Amino acid sequence: MKVLQDKVIAVTGGAGGIARGIAEAIIEAGGRVGLLDLPGTKLAEAAANLDPDGDKVVAISADVTDPASLDAAFVQLAGKFGRFDGLVNNAGVVRLGPAEAATPANLDLEFAVNVKGVMLASQAAARQFSDKGGAIVNIASNAGKVGYRNMAGYNASKAAVINLTRSLSLEWAEKKINVNAVCPGGVATDMLKTVADFITGGDAAESEKMMKNMVPHQLGRHILPIEVGRVIVFLLSDAAQIIRGQSISVDGGDTPF
């Protein structure tokens, strides 16, 4: 079903692995995509791999911590495709280590990208949406619901995204902007491998074993990025109008709420 036919969606953190799955799902649903990420990332390569002709995907340099950069990116996206309908706040960072060793610099970075970046991008999107409104989906995490060892700052930042989703949904309903979040867990991405490498001290063989164990137990395998993307597509679509301010677990059943 082409539930996003001709709609134009921005995806922050566009050079990352999960962004590819999100973009693939949007294209599959008939939409077009603006991939946003910092200069110097593999953003252009990611866009070209998805759409060599550039008819459905455009790469746009942007910094989610810079409002002016975001405003310019969304104007550019709307200019490219003639409209702007939705935003996926996918950009995120994690700094691993025991809670007692968390540094101010690492905490500042996690909250700047994972929380402030979501807020600033959402504000910029709301300014750019037409009077018909739009949809925003935030990438939170089941880490924001249950928490994990050695990522206290990340856990807290994703919990903040869950609460921010509720706040934006409440305040922006009158603007016809629907805001929800998804909380992935056990997705086959570079970030998950980073966690496995940290836990095993960088031992390649042990890290590979750890990765095989870091799967949703009910599902018995890693979640694919496009599977998360398909849930996001639904939340971006008109069919999700009755779902508002929710943070939906997409973790194969690991998180019971």
N, C-alpha and C positions, 0 to 999 in steps of 0.2 A: 504494500500500500504506500502510495506516494504522499504521506501525511504532511510533508514539508515542501510540497511542490512549489518551486520557484522562490521559496523563502531563503533569506540570506542570514547566515549565522556566523558570529565571530567566536573563535576558540582561542583563549589565551594559553600560554605555554605550548604553542603550536609545534615546536620542534621536538617535543617529547613523544615517547612511545604510545601513551594512552591517547594523546591527541589524534594520532593516526586512526585509531579505532573509532573515535568520536566522529572524525571527519568522514570516514568511510560510511558510517551509519547515516550521517546527514545526507551524503550524496545518494546513497541507496534509497533514501526516502524522498528524493527529488529536489533536495535543497542545494544551495551553494555555500561555500565556506571561505571565511577570511581567517587564515592562521596568523596569530600574533605572537611574536617572541622578540627577545633582545637581539640587537645586531651582534654578529659574530657566532650565533648559533647556527645549526644546520637547518634553518627555516626554509630557505629557498629549495634545498634538496628535498625536504619533506613535502613541500607543495608540488614539486615537479614529479615526485614519485606517485603522488595521488592523482595528478591531472597534468600530464605533459603538455597539453595544449593550452592550459590556463583558462579554460572556459568555465570551470566550476570551482576552482580553488585559486586564491590569491595569497601571496605571502606579504605581510606588512610588519615592518619593524616597529616595536612599541615596548614601553616599559610600564608595567602595571603599577609601579609606585609613583608615576609621573602623570598627573591629570592632563596636562597639555598634550603629552604624547598619546594618551588614550583618545582624547577628543579628535586629534588629527587622524589617528588610525581609523576611527569609526566613520569620520567624514570621507576618508579615502575609500573605505569599503563600500559605503553607500553610493559613492560616485562611480565605482567600478561596476556594480551590479544593479544600480538604480533603486535600491531599497535596503532596509536594515530591519530585521525582524527578531533577532534573538542573540543571546550571549551565553557562552559556556565559560565560566570562571574555572579554568583548569590549571593555571600556573600555580606551582607549589614547590617548596623546598623542604628538606629535612636535614637536621644536623644531629648525628647519633652520638650517644655517650650517656654515662650515668648522670642522674639528676644533680648530684652534688658538684659535678664538673661542668655543668651548663654555663657558658660564658655570656656576658651581656651582648657581645657582638652576634653570637649565634641566635640568641633569643630575639634580638632586634631584627635580624634577617628573616627568621621564620614568621614573625608577626607582620613584618613589613610586606612580604610577598603573600603569605597565606591568608591574612586577614585584611590589612589595609588595601592590598591589591584587589581583593574581591570587592571591597567597598568602593574604591575609586573607579574601577572598571564598571561596576553597576551604575554608579552615578553618571558616568560618561555615556553609557548605553541609554539610560533613561532620558538624558538630554537629546539624544539623537533619534530615539524612537519617534515614529509619527504619532498623530492623535489616536491611531488605532491601537496603540500600545505595543506590547511585545512580551517576550518570555525570557527569563534568566534561570539557568541551572548552575548551581555552585557544586564544585567537586569537594565535598568534605571527606570523611573517612570513617570507617568503623573505629579507628583510633580515637576519634572524637567522642565516641560513645563508651568504649570499654577501656581504652588506654593500653599502652604496651611499655615494657621495660626499655630503658635507654633511648627514649624519645619523648621526654616529658614536655619539652617546648612544642614539638609537633602535635602531640596529643591535645595540649591546651589550645593551640591555634585552630585545630580542626573543630574542637568543641565550640570555639568562638564563631566559626563559620556556620555551624548548626544554629546557634542563637541568632546570628545576623540574618540568616535566611528567614527566620520567623519574623524578625523586626521589619525587614524590607517588604515581605509579603503583606504584613499588616498595613504598613504606611502607603504602599504603592498600588493597592487594589483599586483605589479610585482613579489611578492613572492608567488602568487597564494593563498593568504589568504583573504577570504571574511569576512568582519566585519560588523555586524549590531547590532541593539539594539531593545528591546521591552520596552514599557512603560506601565506597568500594572496599574490598578486602581480598587479598590473595590474587591480585591481577598480575599476569605475566608481563612485568615491566622492568626497566633498568633500575627503578627505585627499589623494587623488591629484591633484586639481586644485590644492590648496595647494602641492604639490611642483612642479607644472608652472609655477604662478605665480612661485614662488621662482626657478626656473631661468631663466625668461625676464624676470625683473625686473618682473613685473606687467603686461607688454604683453599686452593682451587677445587680439589676433590671433595673436601668437607663442605665447601660452599655449594657445590652441585647437589650433594646429598641433602643439605638444608633446604635448598630450593624445592626439591621433590617433596619435602615434608610440609612446606609452607603452602598447603592447599586447603580449601574449605573441606572439612571432613565429610559432610553430607554429599558434596559434589564429587569429591575424589579426584579433582584435577584443578589446574589453575583456571581462573576466569580469563577470558580473552577480552582485550580492549574493545573490540567491536560489540561484544555482548553488553558491556557497560554503555557503549554508545547508543545502542538500540533503546535502552531504558531512557536515556537522555533525550533521544528523538521524540519519544512519546511525551515526555514532560514539556518539550518545546512546542508540541502540536496543540491544535485547538481542542483535541479530544481530552486534554488534561485540565480543562478549565475548572473542574471541581476539586482538583488536587492543589492545595495552596499551603505554602509555608512548611512543607514536609521535608524530612531528611530520610530518604528511603535507602535501606540497606540493600546493597547489591553485592553480597559477599557469600553467596552459596549457602546461606542459612547459618553462618557462624554467629551472627549477632541477633539475639532473640527479641529485639525491639527496634 
